[in-house]
């Protein structure tokens, strides 16, 4: 199946060109086919817009060839291939949903913070808050101060202190017209625009692998993909390779924000992302969680459809005396241990 993906490079590049020319929004070049064994690791790998800008000089064919080589080396099969254009991504709110927690906090601000993040906010900015500093999400701030662009807000986040309050939650101090504002996820409006500006596109693959080694998902994330910051990624990982060969590939900056490729963080996220990216919303065809490997495995092991849907919403679970989101609890965890964790979370509701 991976060899089929390598042979699709020309068709993928042509579809990306069509998106950039304004004549294509979505193409399912290899429609999703469910995996034969529900015990397989299954997730989504996609090539981001910074690496699909063919008109801007990116050698997308070479980018795809490097991805194909990594899949072959790690023995991943490809169960579906789509090119999704910015218009489709924006119309169906796909990127906002992809960045769920980050997006919620950017749009809703302080009211969306988890309890631990609120405590960390107070710890870091207690003095400013006592003096009347406001707390606003990035989208909230832009709605109130429309003179700011998403790019300007992202620059503020990049140039100021960047404090992590919790998963998907980052705070930056900014002074606007003499008023101190603690901005939450100020980078996110630009992050959304990066995917949804006219002519942008992503190349999406459903990929699967046998859990044939201990901590197989962790190995795929850290040894095939590479950590978020490409400069810190291990030699030979995709992200490190794209950084080192960016000139040859026609890429711009390759850094934490533009690291070329995404791969699902764990089996539960992999299930949700597979359903999200391989549904055809334009045609009204939604891929069920039961069509994915992890969804089928949960159902086969006694987790009912209602609880599968609940877990897919990334609720907080009570585990070992603490609250943790379902995605975080199963990050870089192989399918069977992940199911055992999720069953404990369901029982503790």
N, C-alpha and C positions, 0 to 999 in steps of 0.2 A: 504493500500500500504506500510506503514511503517513496519507492521508486516512481510510482504514479505521480506523486506530488512533484518530484524533481522534473518530470516531463511536462508539468503544467505551467512552468515558468513563463513561457511566451504568452499563454492565454491570460495569466494573471496580470502581466505587464500591460497587455492591450486593454483589459478592463479598467485598470488604474488610469490609463491614458483617457479612456472614455469618461471616467468620473471627472478628471481634470478639465476636459473639454466641455463638461456640462451635459453630457448625453447619457450618463449612466448613474444610477443611484445604488443599486445592489445587484450582485450576481452570485448565485450559489453554483459555483463551478463544479464542485463535487458534493451533491446533496448528502446530508448527514445520514449515516448508516449506523444503527446501534451496534455496540460491541457484542461479540459472541459470548463473552464470559463476564458476568457482573463483578467479579473480583478484580478486574483490571483497574489500574490507576487511569482515570480519564479526566482530562481538563482541557482548557483552552490556551493555545499559544497564539498571540497575534503580533504582527509587525505594525508598529505605530506610524503615525503620519509623517514624522521626521525622516522615515526611511522609505516612504512611498512617493516622494516628490520627484517623479520622473522628469517632469518639465523643468524642474529646478536643478537637474543634473545628477540626481541620485541613480546609481547603477543598481536598480531594483533586482535585476536578474542575478547579479552577484550576491546581493543580500539574501535572496531566496535560496541560492545555491549553498550558502553557508548554513542556513537554517536546515536545509535538507541533509547536509552532511552531519550536523549535530543529531538530527533525528535518527539517521542510520546508525551512527556510532552508539547511540543509547537505545537502539532497537525499539523505537516508538513507531507505531502504525498510525496512519492518518485516516480518520473516519469521516472527514468532511472539510471542505475548503470553500470559503466565501470571500468576496470583496465587498465591503460595506462602505458606501460613500457618506460624506458629511451630512447631506440632506436627509438620508435615511436615519443616521445616528441621532440627528437633532430632532427629527419629527417624532421618533419613538422613544426619546429620552434615554437612550441606551447608555451613554457615557455618564450621565448623572446617576443612573442606577448602578453602574459599574463602580463608581466611587462613593458608594452608599453613605458610610459614616462621614467621610470628608465632606460630601455634598450637603448632607443634612445640617452639619454644623456651620458650613459656610452660608447656608440659606436661613437658618433659624437661630444662629448665634448661641448665646449663653443658655437659652432654654433647652438646647439639645445636648448639653454636656452631661456626661456620666458623672456619678458621684465622686469617683476618684479624680477625674479631670477637674472638677470644681475645687477640690481640695488642693490640687497642684496649682491651679490658677491663683488661689488665695496665698499659697506659699510663695510663689514667685512675684506676684504683683500686689501683695497686700497693702503696701504703702501707697501705691498709685490709686488703688480702689478706694482706700480710706479718704483720699483727697478728691474723689469724685470722678475718677477715670471711667469711661464707658467701655463696655465689652460688646463687640459687634462681629458677626460673621462677615466674610468677604463680600458675599452677595448683598447682605444687609447694608453694608457700608456703601456700596456702589449705588444701591437704590436710593439712599438718603443723600448721597453726594455724587450726582451723575457726572460732575466734571472730571471724575477719576475714570480712567480706562482700566480694563482688565490688565493690560500690560504694565501700567503704572503701579497698580496694586501688587502685581507679582514682583516688580522691581523693589518695592518697599519691603516685601517679605524677604527677598534675597539679600538686601543691603542691611537690614536690621538684625536684631537678635531673633533667633529662631528656636523657640522653646517648645519641646514636646510635652504636652499635658497628659497624653494617653494615646491609645491606638487611633490613628487617623485624626489626631487633634493637635494643632500647632498654633502657638500664640506669638505675635509680634507687636511690640510697642511702637505706636506712631503718634505724632502730634499734628493735629489738624486745626488750624486757626486758633492756636493756643490751648486747645482741648486735647488732653491725653486720651487716646483710644487704644484699647487692647484688641487687636485684630485677630480673629480666629480663622485659620485656613485662608489667609489673604491671597495665596497663590492660586486658589482653586478656580475663580472665574476665568483666568487665563488658561488653566489646564483644560477646562471645558472647551474654550474657543479653539485651542490647539487641534482638537479633534473635529470640530463642527464648522470651522471656517470653510467657505465655498472652495470646492476642488480637493479637499482633503479626503483621505480614505485610509482604511486599515485592511490588512490581509489576515483572515482569521482561519485557524486550523483547529479541528477537534483531534486531540492526540491521545493515544493509549499506550500503556506499558504494563507488563507483568510486574507484580510486586515480588521480584525474584532476588531481593537482597534486603537486609535489615535497613530500615529507614529509607526506603526507596524514593519516597516523595521528597524527602529532605535532600537526597543526592541529586535529584533532577533539578531542584531549585538552586542549589549551591554549586554544583559541579557542572551542570549543563547550561543553565540560564546565567547564573552569577548574581551576586548581591546587587541591591538597588544602585549603589554608586559604582559605575563601571571601573573607576580607577582603583577601587578596593576589591574588585572581583578577581577570582582566581584565574591564573593563566589558562587559556584554552576554553574558558567559558564564552558563551555567545556575547555577553555584554562587554567583556574585556576585549574580545576579538574585534568587535565593532569599533571600540575606542581606538585600538591600535591601528586599524586599517581604514579609519574614517576618510582619509584623503583619497585613497584608492577607490573607495565606494561612493565618493561624492557626498558624504554626509557633512552636516554642519557640526555644531558642538554636540558631543556625546557626554552626558553628565547625568546626575540623579534625575533631573526632570525630563531629559530626552535620552533615554537609555535603549531605544530602538525596539525592544521586544518585551512582551508580557507573558507570564505563564501563571496559571492558577496557583494560589497559595496552598491549597489543600483540597481534599476530596469533596467536602461540602461546598466550598466555593466553586470547585470544578464542576459539580452538578449544576449549580445555579447558572454559572457562566455558559456552560454548554447549552442549556435550555434557552438562555437569553440570546446568544449570538447565532444559534442555529434554528431559532424560530423564524418564520417569514411573516413579520407583522404586516407588511404591505399586502400580503395575500390573506391575512387573517388566520394564518396557520401557526399555532403555538405548540412548541415541542414540550411534551410533558416531562416532569422529573422522572417518571417511570420509564422513559425511553433511554435514560442515561444509565451508565454502569452503577454508580453509587446509589442512585434512586432505586434501582431494581434490587440492589443488595440490601438496602434498608428495608424495603418491603418484604423481601424474602426472609429477613430475620426478625419480623414481627413488629416493625415500626409502621403504623398505619398511615394512610395517605394524608390525613389531617395533620399528623405530627410531622410528616415529611415537609409539608407546606409551611408549617410553623417554624421548623428548623431552617428552612430556606430563607425566611425573613430575617435571619441573623439575630434572634432574641438573646438576651442575657440569660445565662444558665448559672445555677447555684452549684458550684463544684468545689469541694474541699474547703468549704467555709468562705468562699469568695465568689463574686459575680464576674463572669467573663462571657464575652460574646461567643456564639456558636462557631463563627468563623475562626476567631482567635484560638478557641479551645481545640480546634482540629487542624490548625495550620501546620504544614509540613509533617502531617501524620498519615500513615498508611490507612487504607480503607477499614480493615477490621478493628484496629485499635480506636479509630475515629468513631465507629459505630458503638463500641463499648462506652466511650466517653459520652456520646450523645444520649445513649440509653440512661446513663446516670443522671444527665441533665433533665431528661423527661421525667424520670421518677421523682426528682427533687422539686418539681414545680409546686 
